[in-house]
């Protein structure tokens, strides 16, 4: 939940840094007309952040030691890239905000975790076959 809210806060900070305070906040345009678009966008960013948190929790569950540090660094590196990807995904449509936010995490953290797990399975199977043949 906190990561989802943090993802929303980062998106709002980027919006304010890029475009400044919107006109409706200055009182020239009715604020009620702008709220549905703003709330739907924030809801999508919240969903993207929550999915990222669930993904991070899942891949950190089985990691220990130096590998856990690697995964944490990969997640930290992927976060600013994911924010930019989700902003770019918003240009393609609402579902892409969520999908594009997950891509950097999958590439930088998910694929290495899958490769490591596959490598470990092959190593344990190799050890089992060596014990059987002895």
C-alpha positions, -999 to +999 in steps of 0.1 A: +000+000+000+028+024+009+046+017-024+014+024-043+010+057-025+047+065-031+043+058-068+014+083-069+035+108-050+064+105-074+040+109-104+024+141-088+059+155-080+070+149-116+039+165-129+043+196-108+080+199-117+072+196-154+040+216-158+038+237-126+006+243-107-025+235-128-049+263-137-078+248-117-057+252-085-054+289-092-092+293-094-096+302-131-112+268-140-137+249-119-118+222-099-146+197-101-142+193-138-106+183-134-109+158-105-122+128-124-092+127-148-068+133-119-083+107-097-084+081-125-047+087-133-037+085-096-057+053-093-038+037-122-004+048-107-015+034-074-023+000-090+010+000-108+029+008-076+010-019-057+018-045-084+054-035-082+054-040-044+038-074-048+064-084-074+093-071-052+079-090-022+077-122-042+112-121-056+128-111-022+111-139-004+136-166-012+168-145-015+195-143+011+230-127+016+247-111-014+219-122-038+194-102-017+216-071-019+218-076-057+180-078-060+175-047-038+200-028-059+182-039-091+149-028-077+163+005-067+178+011-101+145+000-118+123+024-099+131+057-117+131+039-150+097+024-141+083+058-133+094+071-167+080+040-184+046+044-167+045+081-178+053+070-214+027+042-211+001+068-203+005+082-238-006+049-252-036+044-230-046+036-194-037-001-193-002+007-205+005+028-174+004-004-153+020-027-179+049-004-187+057+003-150+064-035-145+087-039-175+119-025-159+114-046-128+109-077-149+140-070-169+164-058-142+153-080-113+128-107-125+149-122-153+181-125-132+160-142-104+145-167-129+180-175-144+194-180-109+165-203-099+169-223-131+206-226-125+201-238-090+176-264-102+200-277-128+228-279-102+206-299-077+195-322-105+231-327-116+240-335-079+211-360-077+222-378-109+258-380-097+247-396-065+225-421-083+253-432-106+278-437-078 
